[in-house]
Amino acid sequence: MLRKYVLGIVAICFCLLLLQQPSAGATGADGFMDIPWGTARGAVAARMAELRFPQDPESNVQRDIYEGMFAGRKAYLTFRFINNVLYSGGALFVDTYRSYGDGGNGIIDAYFREFEQQLTAKYGKPSKHPYDPALFWEVQEQGVKIFVKLGKNYPAKGGDNGRVFVNYDNLTFYEKEKKINKSTIH
């Protein structure tokens, strides 16, 4: 009984926080987290420093990872680059769920359902893959093709915590930059 009550309170708080966050609405055809697609890597780093989101040591040549907030939740924010400019952004929500006694699956499912509802309201019915629990949206907005993926995984026994993630890829920009990259190599 107590567990259901706690899950209900968490779900309500999560909904309220999502409604207050402008960053989720500022993600899509224009960019990720108010950072336009095509922004130089250094400018992304400067914006993250301005927000006081520290860079994670797992950053590498292809992507920068920051510890910050997305839709009111603590998340690892991933920015991917081609030709040193932004083409993809994602948020991996980091919460520990085991204290609720169910291994976290109920809370992970609640997060997933909330984001599924919001993304479906914005982009329409998602596509599904038969072997992947993730949901996919391929949308055309303002002449830009965006691929959105919402996924989840459950806590591993004795190891990693479960997570919910959302990723936005600007396929139009990526393909354009890939062609530029090929033409400069030859």
Solvent accessible surface area in square Angstrom, and as a share of the most:
residue,aa,sasa,rsa
1,M,200,0.89
2,L,132,0.65
3,R,119,0.43
4,K,152,0.65
5,Y,140,0.53
6,V,44,0.25
7,L,43,0.21
8,G,32,0.30
9,I,77,0.39
10,V,31,0.18
11,A,28,0.22
12,I,102,0.52
13,C,61,0.36
14,F,2,0.01
15,C,42,0.25
16,L,97,0.48
17,L,60,0.30
18,L,9,0.05
19,L,144,0.71
20,Q,126,0.56
21,Q,57,0.25
22,P,103,0.65
23,S,20,0.13
24,A,25,0.19
25,G,64,0.61
26,A,30,0.23
27,T,3,0.02
28,G,2,0.02
29,A,10,0.08
30,D,98,0.51
31,G,1,0.01
32,F,0,0.00
33,M,12,0.05
34,D,92,0.48
35,I,7,0.04
36,P,81,0.51
37,W,27,0.09
38,G,25,0.24
39,T,26,0.15
40,A,53,0.41
41,R,47,0.17
42,G,53,0.51
43,A,50,0.39
44,V,0,0.00
45,A,38,0.30
46,A,61,0.47
47,R,77,0.28
48,M,1,0.00
49,A,70,0.54
50,E,121,0.54
51,L,59,0.29
52,R,209,0.76
53,F,34,0.14
54,P,78,0.49
55,Q,93,0.41
56,D,15,0.08
57,P,125,0.79
58,E,114,0.51
59,S,28,0.18
60,N,71,0.37
61,V,132,0.76
62,Q,136,0.60
63,R,74,0.27
64,D,10,0.05
65,I,17,0.08
66,Y,7,0.03
67,E,59,0.27
68,G,8,0.07
69,M,92,0.41
70,F,3,0.01
71,A,0,0.00
72,G,8,0.08
73,R,38,0.14
74,K,106,0.45
75,A,1,0.01
76,Y,61,0.23
77,L,0,0.00
78,T,18,0.10
79,F,0,0.00
80,R,75,0.27
81,F,19,0.08
82,I,23,0.12
83,N,60,0.31
84,N,91,0.46
85,V,29,0.17
86,L,0,0.00
87,Y,37,0.14
88,S,0,0.00
89,G,0,0.00
90,G,4,0.04
91,A,2,0.01
92,L,56,0.28
93,F,0,0.00
94,V,33,0.19
95,D,38,0.19
96,T,88,0.51
97,Y,3,0.01
98,R,97,0.35
99,S,100,0.64
100,Y,68,0.26
101,G,63,0.61
102,D,39,0.20
103,G,29,0.28
104,G,0,0.00
105,N,62,0.32
106,G,23,0.22
107,I,5,0.03
108,I,0,0.00
109,D,34,0.18
110,A,17,0.13
111,Y,6,0.02
112,F,15,0.06
113,R,129,0.47
114,E,32,0.14
115,F,7,0.03
116,E,47,0.21
117,Q,115,0.51
118,Q,64,0.29
119,L,10,0.05
120,T,48,0.28
121,A,92,0.71
122,K,94,0.40
123,Y,28,0.11
124,G,31,0.30
125,K,185,0.78
126,P,17,0.11
127,S,69,0.45
128,K,146,0.62
129,H,92,0.41
130,P,114,0.72
131,Y,191,0.73
132,D,48,0.25
133,P,86,0.54
134,A,2,0.01
135,L,8,0.04
136,F,34,0.14
137,W,5,0.02
138,E,103,0.46
139,V,22,0.13
140,Q,122,0.54
141,E,48,0.21
142,Q,142,0.63
143,G,57,0.54
144,V,30,0.17
145,K,77,0.32
146,I,1,0.00
147,F,52,0.22
148,V,0,0.00
149,K,53,0.23
150,L,0,0.00
151,G,1,0.01
152,K,41,0.17
153,N,75,0.38
154,Y,97,0.37
155,P,26,0.17
156,A,52,0.41
157,K,210,0.89
158,G,83,0.80
159,G,41,0.40
160,D,72,0.37
161,N,40,0.20
162,G,0,0.00
163,R,46,0.17
164,V,0,0.00
165,F,57,0.24
166,V,2,0.01
167,N,27,0.14
168,Y,9,0.04
169,D,27,0.14
170,N,6,0.03
171,L,52,0.26
172,T,58,0.34
173,F,33,0.14
174,Y,62,0.23
175,E,81,0.36
176,K,109,0.46
177,E,18,0.08
178,K,69,0.29
179,K,143,0.61
180,I,79,0.40
181,N,58,0.30
182,K,112,0.47
183,S,78,0.50
184,T,102,0.59
185,I,125,0.63
186,H,184,0.82
